[in-house]
Amino acid sequence: MELVPYPNGAKIRCQGYNFANPIACRYVYNWPRRSVYSWNCRGRLDPERKGLGRPSQTPQAIRRQSMEAVPGKTTIREVAKAANVGIGTISRVLNSSSQVSRETRARVLAAIRRLGFRPNAQARRILKRRSEMVCFLLSNRDFLHPFHARILQGVETYASTVKQHVLFAALHYSPRTLPDRIDLPPVLQEHGLIDGLILAGTIYPNLLRRIESIRVPFVAFSNNVVGMGEEQQYDQVGFDDSNGTLQATRYLIGEGHRQIVFAGDTSYPWLHRRFEGYKQAMRQNKLKPVLILARNVQSFVDFGQKSVKQILSRRSRPTAVVAGNDEIAYGLWRSLRQRAVSVPEDISLVGFDDREEALLMDPPLSTVRVDKEEIGQTCMKMLLERLHHPQMAFSQRILPTEFVIRGTVRHL
């Protein structure tokens, strides 16, 4: 039998044997009243003749006393008593409920700090029947993609305020793969590991069908959903692509530009929507929209570099270019500089996304800003709403964009 020692007791050799095991006990310890005990052959723990003893006790009673003597963990009842509130109030404070007054919350938190109370996270999850974890799944994109990294940062920022945890997972798959053949990350294959899912990256219909099959609530970043048309069979958060380029093109027109072209691969749904915004602004001002396409490109930067030849070879040279995103704008800027064409003195240039690299160009790029962290925070809020109200109708949030004026537009 294992005895829990009293912290300050002095150990001595045991004079008897453990009645449940023929192996001799090594030590017993002094108890709070400084009595020395030893096992006798009948399984009783008796005080030695020279000690200040108490009557013979059973091993079970000794174990209970020893456990009481060892300092234990602070319980929620002790915190409630110290803060002079009920256990329910402690629970509401721990779960960041808005139903607790500021004064009561401060008193409870002070008691928690003073007593060193640490909630049992695993027990709380079992009682709630939730893991308090969500997964951010990035599909068909590089892990360090700066745009989606900012979205993930927004997810984590909001999750931390509501005591949720975020797991990251990556997935690469073909749009032609059958839904049930998509090999999901292990965290999604185990039932109950996560409460919900946030989908980002390039999202094809087969992935949406696959996620629906495992019955995990999810929210999708809608701008990068490909091939779903106008269907809305899931919760989604996005931003206004077309209005972004609409405002950027109107600004160029207001600065006196008339020969304005759009450079972007419109086979991507988000670039197609941006082209539509540009086209709307041009037609509203009775101007002819022009789409610049490049072939056999390896990346968006490569697309921008290969577009320059077409732009400069046009009979009426454009005075401004609306790039489908900042990467295309960077490729354009770089190739124009190599050809001794100055931005903005010879050609004005605007981008889309407002990535960190936009500030590193010389001059800094005028572009459409997308608040990526707000997208992440909104995705997290929507997912929590779905978890609390599973039967609610699917919802969609479209966040506004902002045109940021810097140094790549010249007034004519």
LONU-321706 format. One record per residue (C-alpha): residue number from 1; y, x, z; chain. Coordinates in nm, 3 decimals. Layout:
// residues N
(NUM; (Y; X; Z); "A")
...
// end
This chain:
// residues 412
(1; (0.000; 0.000; 0.000); "A")
(2; (0.345; 0.131; -0.089); "A")
(3; (0.611; 0.110; 0.178); "A")
(4; (0.979; 0.102; 0.084); "A")
(5; (1.149; 0.364; 0.303); "A")
(6; (1.446; 0.299; 0.522); "A")
(7; (1.718; 0.520; 0.372); "A")
(8; (1.795; 0.728; 0.680); "A")
(9; (1.451; 0.737; 0.839); "A")
(10; (1.267; 1.060; 0.917); "A")
(11; (0.920; 1.084; 0.769); "A")
(12; (0.610; 1.179; 0.972); "A")
(13; (0.241; 1.224; 0.900); "A")
(14; (0.044; 0.905; 0.919); "A")
(15; (-0.229; 0.904; 1.191); "A")
(16; (-0.450; 0.636; 1.036); "A")
(17; (-0.588; 0.513; 0.707); "A")
(18; (-0.488; 0.242; 0.465); "A")
(19; (-0.731; -0.040; 0.528); "A")
(20; (-0.717; -0.140; 0.159); "A")
(21; (-0.777; 0.212; 0.033); "A")
(22; (-0.979; 0.494; 0.190); "A")
(23; (-0.717; 0.746; 0.078); "A")
(24; (-0.499; 0.848; 0.370); "A")
(25; (-0.134; 0.742; 0.367); "A")
(26; (0.093; 1.040; 0.336); "A")
(27; (0.400; 0.927; 0.523); "A")
(28; (0.567; 0.635; 0.689); "A")
(29; (0.934; 0.625; 0.782); "A")
(30; (1.141; 0.549; 1.089); "A")
(31; (1.274; 0.193; 1.078); "A")
(32; (1.616; 0.073; 1.193); "A")
(33; (1.525; 0.077; 1.565); "A")
(34; (1.399; 0.434; 1.533); "A")
(35; (1.039; 0.335; 1.611); "A")
(36; (0.753; 0.536; 1.465); "A")
(37; (0.451; 0.350; 1.332); "A")
(38; (0.110; 0.450; 1.201); "A")
(39; (-0.176; 0.262; 1.041); "A")
(40; (-0.475; 0.203; 1.268); "A")
(41; (-0.826; 0.154; 1.149); "A")
(42; (-0.798; -0.225; 1.171); "A")
(43; (-0.512; -0.239; 0.925); "A")
(44; (-0.243; -0.294; 1.189); "A")
(45; (0.074; -0.089; 1.209); "A")
(46; (0.120; -0.007; 1.579); "A")
(47; (0.400; 0.180; 1.754); "A")
(48; (0.309; 0.523; 1.879); "A")
(49; (0.293; 0.560; 2.252); "A")
(50; (0.599; 0.783; 2.266); "A")
(51; (0.821; 0.570; 2.039); "A")
(52; (1.049; 0.277; 2.116); "A")
(53; (0.826; 0.019; 1.950); "A")
(54; (0.804; -0.346; 1.876); "A")
(55; (0.486; -0.560; 1.883); "A")
(56; (0.217; -0.498; 1.625); "A")
(57; (0.304; -0.655; 1.286); "A")
(58; (0.119; -0.729; 0.967); "A")
(59; (0.179; -0.515; 0.659); "A")
(60; (0.340; -0.816; 0.488); "A")
(61; (0.595; -0.851; 0.766); "A")
(62; (0.671; -0.480; 0.754); "A")
(63; (0.726; -0.500; 0.379); "A")
(64; (0.971; -0.788; 0.420); "A")
(65; (1.165; -0.598; 0.683); "A")
(66; (1.175; -0.284; 0.474); "A")
(67; (1.300; -0.472; 0.169); "A")
(68; (1.576; -0.627; 0.378); "A")
(69; (1.673; -0.285; 0.502); "A")
(70; (1.726; -0.145; 0.151); "A")
(71; (2.066; -0.235; 0.002); "A")
(72; (2.010; -0.494; -0.276); "A")
(73; (2.206; -0.612; -0.578); "A")
(74; (2.500; -0.840; -0.527); "A")
(75; (2.412; -1.199; -0.617); "A")
(76; (2.624; -1.464; -0.782); "A")
(77; (2.614; -1.663; -0.458); "A")
(78; (2.774; -1.374; -0.269); "A")
(79; (3.049; -1.351; -0.531); "A")
(80; (3.110; -1.726; -0.509); "A")
(81; (3.135; -1.706; -0.130); "A")
(82; (3.374; -1.409; -0.146); "A")
(83; (3.597; -1.585; -0.400); "A")
(84; (3.569; -1.921; -0.218); "A")
(85; (3.453; -2.103; -0.532); "A")
(86; (3.135; -2.262; -0.657); "A")
(87; (2.862; -2.089; -0.857); "A")
(88; (2.961; -2.297; -1.161); "A")
(89; (3.312; -2.151; -1.152); "A")
(90; (3.170; -1.797; -1.147); "A")
(91; (2.961; -1.884; -1.453); "A")
(92; (3.263; -2.026; -1.638); "A")
(93; (3.466; -1.711; -1.567); "A")
(94; (3.182; -1.490; -1.692); "A")
(95; (3.163; -1.697; -2.010); "A")
(96; (3.541; -1.687; -2.069); "A")
(97; (3.578; -2.063; -2.035); "A")
(98; (3.927; -2.206; -2.071); "A")
(99; (3.854; -2.458; -1.792); "A")
(100; (3.937; -2.209; -1.517); "A")
(101; (4.293; -2.157; -1.394); "A")
(102; (4.453; -1.814; -1.421); "A")
(103; (4.476; -1.781; -1.040); "A")
(104; (4.109; -1.871; -0.986); "A")
(105; (3.997; -1.639; -1.266); "A")
(106; (4.191; -1.350; -1.111); "A")
(107; (4.038; -1.419; -0.768); "A")
(108; (3.685; -1.430; -0.911); "A")
(109; (3.732; -1.111; -1.113); "A")
(110; (3.868; -0.935; -0.805); "A")
(111; (3.560; -1.040; -0.606); "A")
(112; (3.333; -0.920; -0.887); "A")
(113; (3.500; -0.578; -0.889); "A")
(114; (3.503; -0.550; -0.510); "A")
(115; (3.134; -0.636; -0.471); "A")
(116; (3.022; -0.444; -0.780); "A")
(117; (2.854; -0.753; -0.927); "A")
(118; (2.679; -0.707; -1.262); "A")
(119; (2.554; -1.023; -1.436); "A")
(120; (2.195; -1.021; -1.557); "A")
(121; (2.249; -1.042; -1.933); "A")
(122; (1.885; -1.105; -2.013); "A")
(123; (1.860; -1.395; -1.768); "A")
(124; (2.180; -1.545; -1.904); "A")
(125; (2.044; -1.529; -2.259); "A")
(126; (1.721; -1.695; -2.155); "A")
(127; (1.907; -1.978; -1.982); "A")
(128; (2.138; -2.028; -2.280); "A")
(129; (1.850; -1.989; -2.526); "A")
(130; (2.071; -1.752; -2.722); "A")
(131; (2.067; -1.380; -2.778); "A")
(132; (2.448; -1.355; -2.789); "A")
(133; (2.403; -1.131; -3.094); "A")
(134; (2.504; -1.185; -3.455); "A")
(135; (2.421; -0.976; -3.759); "A")
(136; (2.670; -0.852; -4.019); "A")
(137; (2.467; -0.815; -4.339); "A")
(138; (2.625; -0.606; -4.617); "A")
(139; (2.443; -0.662; -4.944); "A")
(140; (2.455; -0.447; -5.258); "A")
(141; (2.745; -0.236; -5.135); "A")
(142; (2.781; 0.113; -4.992); "A")
(143; (2.771; 0.134; -4.614); "A")
(144; (3.115; 0.294; -4.596); "A")
(145; (3.282; 0.058; -4.844); "A")
(146; (3.637; 0.049; -4.701); "A")
(147; (3.709; -0.317; -4.781); "A")
(148; (3.400; -0.450; -4.605); "A")
(149; (3.432; -0.197; -4.323); "A")
(150; (3.762; -0.367; -4.234); "A")
(151; (3.596; -0.709; -4.243); "A")
(152; (3.326; -0.578; -4.007); "A")
(153; (3.598; -0.444; -3.778); "A")
(154; (3.752; -0.791; -3.763); "A")
(155; (3.414; -0.946; -3.680); "A")
(156; (3.356; -0.701; -3.397); "A")
(157; (3.710; -0.736; -3.261); "A")
(158; (3.677; -1.112; -3.217); "A")
(159; (3.314; -1.092; -3.102); "A")
(160; (3.408; -0.858; -2.816); "A")
(161; (3.662; -1.111; -2.683); "A")
(162; (3.391; -1.377; -2.649); "A")
(163; (3.119; -1.141; -2.519); "A")
(164; (2.913; -1.144; -2.837); "A")
(165; (2.739; -0.841; -2.985); "A")
(166; (2.734; -0.744; -3.353); "A")
(167; (2.446; -0.574; -3.530); "A")
(168; (2.494; -0.415; -3.872); "A")
(169; (2.233; -0.429; -4.146); "A")
(170; (2.239; -0.336; -4.516); "A")
(171; (2.039; -0.486; -4.800); "A")
(172; (2.000; -0.395; -5.166); "A")
(173; (1.829; -0.642; -5.397); "A")
(174; (1.833; -0.767; -5.755); "A")
(175; (1.981; -1.104; -5.851); "A")
(176; (1.658; -1.160; -6.046); "A")
(177; (1.430; -1.121; -5.742); "A")
(178; (1.264; -1.444; -5.629); "A")
(179; (1.411; -1.562; -5.296); "A")
(180; (1.081; -1.528; -5.106); "A")
(181; (1.038; -1.174; -5.241); "A")
(182; (1.364; -1.043; -5.096); "A")
(183; (1.266; -0.800; -4.821); "A")
(184; (1.507; -0.880; -4.539); "A")
(185; (1.595; -0.621; -4.272); "A")
(186; (1.363; -0.630; -3.966); "A")
(187; (1.631; -0.783; -3.744); "A")
(188; (1.620; -1.097; -3.962); "A")
(189; (1.242; -1.115; -3.978); "A")
(190; (1.197; -1.152; -3.601); "A")
(191; (1.267; -1.502; -3.471); "A")
(192; (1.526; -1.520; -3.193); "A")
(193; (1.671; -1.169; -3.216); "A")
(194; (2.005; -1.297; -3.349); "A")
(195; (2.188; -1.629; -3.321); "A")
(196; (2.359; -1.616; -3.659); "A")
(197; (2.453; -1.415; -3.963); "A")
(198; (2.767; -1.311; -4.152); "A")
(199; (2.706; -1.231; -4.518); "A")
(200; (2.930; -0.983; -4.700); "A")
(201; (2.902; -0.759; -5.004); "A")
(202; (2.791; -0.900; -5.339); "A")
(203; (2.603; -1.221; -5.268); "A")
(204; (2.374; -1.386; -5.526); "A")
(205; (2.219; -1.735; -5.502); "A")
(206; (1.870; -1.598; -5.436); "A")
(207; (1.989; -1.434; -5.114); "A")
(208; (2.151; -1.758; -4.998); "A")
(209; (1.823; -1.943; -5.064); "A")
(210; (1.632; -1.674; -4.874); "A")
(211; (1.858; -1.697; -4.570); "A")
(212; (1.833; -2.076; -4.572); "A")
(213; (1.454; -2.047; -4.565); "A")
(214; (1.454; -1.860; -4.233); "A")
(215; (1.681; -2.124; -4.076); "A")
(216; (1.942; -1.888; -3.938); "A")
(217; (2.302; -2.023; -3.926); "A")
(218; (2.530; -1.814; -4.147); "A")
(219; (2.882; -1.777; -4.284); "A")
(220; (2.944; -1.611; -4.621); "A")
(221; (3.242; -1.411; -4.743); "A")
(222; (3.296; -1.638; -5.042); "A")
(223; (3.504; -1.419; -5.276); "A")
(224; (3.202; -1.206; -5.361); "A")
(225; (2.951; -1.488; -5.411); "A")
(226; (2.824; -1.469; -5.768); "A")
(227; (2.670; -1.751; -5.970); "A")
(228; (2.718; -2.049; -5.738); "A")
(229; (2.991; -2.229; -5.933); "A")
(230; (3.185; -2.478; -5.726); "A")
(231; (2.890; -2.568; -5.503); "A")
(232; (2.955; -2.558; -5.130); "A")
(233; (2.630; -2.580; -4.939); "A")
(234; (2.720; -2.329; -4.669); "A")
(235; (3.007; -2.222; -4.444); "A")
(236; (3.240; -1.979; -4.615); "A")
(237; (3.558; -1.779; -4.564); "A")
(238; (3.761; -1.620; -4.841); "A")
(239; (4.110; -1.547; -4.968); "A")
(240; (4.319; -1.676; -5.257); "A")
(241; (4.249; -1.444; -5.552); "A")
(242; (4.440; -1.638; -5.817); "A")
(243; (4.752; -1.697; -5.613); "A")
(244; (4.772; -1.326; -5.536); "A")
(245; (4.803; -1.222; -5.901); "A")
(246; (5.017; -1.529; -5.973); "A")
(247; (5.278; -1.403; -5.725); "A")
(248; (5.250; -1.040; -5.841); "A")
(249; (5.298; -1.135; -6.207); "A")
(250; (5.592; -1.360; -6.123); "A")
(251; (5.752; -1.066; -5.943); "A")
(252; (5.712; -0.844; -6.252); "A")
(253; (5.864; -1.114; -6.471); "A")
(254; (6.152; -1.146; -6.225); "A")
(255; (6.210; -0.771; -6.259); "A")
(256; (6.262; -0.816; -6.633); "A")
(257; (5.912; -0.735; -6.766); "A")
(258; (5.777; -0.934; -7.063); "A")
(259; (5.503; -0.711; -7.204); "A")
(260; (5.257; -0.738; -6.917); "A")
(261; (4.881; -0.686; -6.952); "A")
(262; (4.588; -0.743; -6.715); "A")
(263; (4.320; -0.471; -6.672); "A")
(264; (3.991; -0.584; -6.518); "A")
(265; (3.629; -0.672; -6.585); "A")
(266; (3.635; -1.052; -6.574); "A")
(267; (3.255; -1.074; -6.558); "A")
(268; (3.308; -1.035; -6.184); "A")
(269; (3.401; -1.381; -6.049); "A")
(270; (3.676; -1.247; -5.821); "A")
(271; (3.839; -1.053; -6.107); "A")
(272; (3.811; -1.357; -6.331); "A")
(273; (4.002; -1.564; -6.072); "A")
(274; (4.270; -1.294; -6.054); "A")
(275; (4.300; -1.297; -6.433); "A")
(276; (4.348; -1.674; -6.417); "A")
(277; (4.638; -1.632; -6.174); "A")
(278; (4.799; -1.372; -6.401); "A")
(279; (4.746; -1.596; -6.704); "A")
(280; (4.904; -1.893; -6.528); "A")
(281; (5.221; -1.698; -6.449); "A")
(282; (5.247; -1.570; -6.807); "A")
(283; (5.207; -1.914; -6.961); "A")
(284; (5.453; -2.071; -6.719); "A")
(285; (5.710; -1.828; -6.862); "A")
(286; (5.596; -1.877; -7.224); "A")
(287; (5.456; -1.524; -7.241); "A")
(288; (5.130; -1.420; -7.405); "A")
(289; (4.857; -1.303; -7.164); "A")
(290; (4.660; -0.994; -7.271); "A")
(291; (4.326; -0.884; -7.122); "A")
(292; (4.234; -0.514; -7.132); "A")
(293; (3.861; -0.438; -7.117); "A")
(294; (3.678; -0.106; -7.104); "A")
(295; (3.318; -0.041; -7.206); "A")
(296; (3.043; 0.178; -7.059); "A")
(297; (3.216; 0.238; -6.729); "A")
(298; (3.058; 0.380; -6.414); "A")
(299; (3.301; 0.243; -6.156); "A")
(300; (3.629; 0.055; -6.118); "A")
(301; (3.817; 0.386; -6.113); "A")
(302; (3.644; 0.479; -6.438); "A")
(303; (3.740; 0.137; -6.578); "A")
(304; (4.106; 0.212; -6.507); "A")
(305; (4.090; 0.556; -6.665); "A")
(306; (3.925; 0.427; -6.982); "A")
(307; (4.170; 0.137; -7.011); "A")
(308; (4.469; 0.365; -7.061); "A")
(309; (4.384; 0.448; -7.422); "A")
(310; (4.389; 0.079; -7.519); "A")
(311; (4.712; 0.018; -7.330); "A")
(312; (4.900; 0.305; -7.490); "A")
(313; (4.769; 0.231; -7.839); "A")
(314; (4.902; -0.126; -7.851); "A")
(315; (5.171; -0.188; -8.115); "A")
(316; (5.404; -0.326; -7.850); "A")
(317; (5.353; -0.090; -7.558); "A")
(318; (5.330; -0.282; -7.229); "A")
(319; (5.599; -0.220; -6.971); "A")
(320; (5.376; -0.330; -6.682); "A")
(321; (5.005; -0.356; -6.593); "A")
(322; (4.843; -0.591; -6.343); "A")
(323; (4.523; -0.417; -6.227); "A")
(324; (4.230; -0.626; -6.106); "A")
(325; (4.207; -0.417; -5.787); "A")
(326; (4.344; -0.100; -5.631); "A")
(327; (4.057; 0.114; -5.761); "A")
(328; (4.138; 0.017; -6.120); "A")
(329; (4.506; 0.078; -6.047); "A")
(330; (4.424; 0.426; -5.915); "A")
(331; (4.223; 0.509; -6.230); "A")
(332; (4.515; 0.389; -6.446); "A")
(333; (4.770; 0.590; -6.247); "A")
(334; (4.558; 0.903; -6.260); "A")
(335; (4.497; 0.884; -6.636); "A")
(336; (4.861; 0.801; -6.712); "A")
(337; (4.973; 1.109; -6.519); "A")
(338; (4.732; 1.326; -6.717); "A")
(339; (4.898; 1.195; -7.035); "A")
(340; (5.249; 1.263; -6.898); "A")
(341; (5.324; 0.889; -6.874); "A")
(342; (5.528; 0.825; -6.562); "A")
(343; (5.479; 0.538; -6.318); "A")
(344; (5.705; 0.345; -6.285); "A")
(345; (5.962; 0.499; -6.523); "A")
(346; (5.744; 0.443; -6.832); "A")
(347; (5.499; 0.179; -6.711); "A")
(348; (5.507; -0.030; -6.395); "A")
(349; (5.182; -0.090; -6.211); "A")
(350; (5.053; -0.333; -5.945); "A")
(351; (4.712; -0.353; -5.778); "A")
(352; (4.515; -0.588; -5.557); "A")
(353; (4.353; -0.549; -5.207); "A")
(354; (4.600; -0.306; -5.041); "A")
(355; (4.341; -0.043; -4.958); "A")
(356; (4.440; 0.264; -4.757); "A")
(357; (4.443; 0.472; -5.076); "A")
(358; (4.733; 0.265; -5.210); "A")
(359; (4.967; 0.449; -4.974); "A")
(360; (4.837; 0.788; -5.087); "A")
(361; (4.946; 0.742; -5.449); "A")
(362; (5.275; 0.892; -5.560); "A")
(363; (5.472; 0.671; -5.557); "A")
(364; (5.288; 0.431; -5.321); "A")
(365; (5.127; 0.138; -5.502); "A")
(366; (5.279; -0.210; -5.504); "A")
(367; (4.982; -0.440; -5.448); "A")
(368; (4.851; -0.772; -5.323); "A")
(369; (4.758; -0.741; -4.957); "A")
(370; (4.440; -0.900; -4.826); "A")
(371; (4.410; -0.919; -4.446); "A")
(372; (4.052; -0.799; -4.422); "A")
(373; (4.033; -0.802; -4.043); "A")
(374; (4.152; -1.163; -4.035); "A")
(375; (3.870; -1.250; -4.276); "A")
(376; (3.621; -1.096; -4.032); "A")
(377; (3.770; -1.271; -3.731); "A")
(378; (3.768; -1.606; -3.912); "A")
(379; (3.404; -1.556; -4.016); "A")
(380; (3.310; -1.493; -3.653); "A")
(381; (3.501; -1.797; -3.528); "A")
(382; (3.340; -2.020; -3.791); "A")
(383; (2.993; -1.892; -3.704); "A")
(384; (3.046; -1.970; -3.335); "A")
(385; (3.165; -2.320; -3.428); "A")
(386; (2.843; -2.367; -3.624); "A")
(387; (2.633; -2.247; -3.329); "A")
(388; (2.806; -2.490; -3.093); "A")
(389; (2.803; -2.780; -3.342); "A")
(390; (2.492; -2.742; -3.562); "A")
(391; (2.531; -3.084; -3.725); "A")
(392; (2.892; -3.048; -3.839); "A")
(393; (2.974; -3.058; -4.211); "A")
(394; (3.000; -2.729; -4.401); "A")
(395; (3.352; -2.586; -4.393); "A")
(396; (3.559; -2.354; -4.610); "A")
(397; (3.861; -2.144; -4.518); "A")
(398; (4.084; -1.984; -4.783); "A")
(399; (4.327; -1.731; -4.637); "A")
(400; (4.659; -1.649; -4.806); "A")
(401; (4.751; -1.315; -4.962); "A")
(402; (5.082; -1.127; -4.963); "A")
(403; (5.245; -0.921; -5.237); "A")
(404; (5.364; -0.587; -5.095); "A")
(405; (5.648; -0.418; -5.284); "A")
(406; (5.641; -0.039; -5.280); "A")
(407; (5.729; 0.215; -5.546); "A")
(408; (5.535; 0.145; -5.868); "A")
(409; (5.753; -0.131; -6.018); "A")
(410; (6.069; -0.055; -6.211); "A")
(411; (6.350; -0.304; -6.261); "A")
(412; (6.436; -0.343; -6.633); "A")
// end
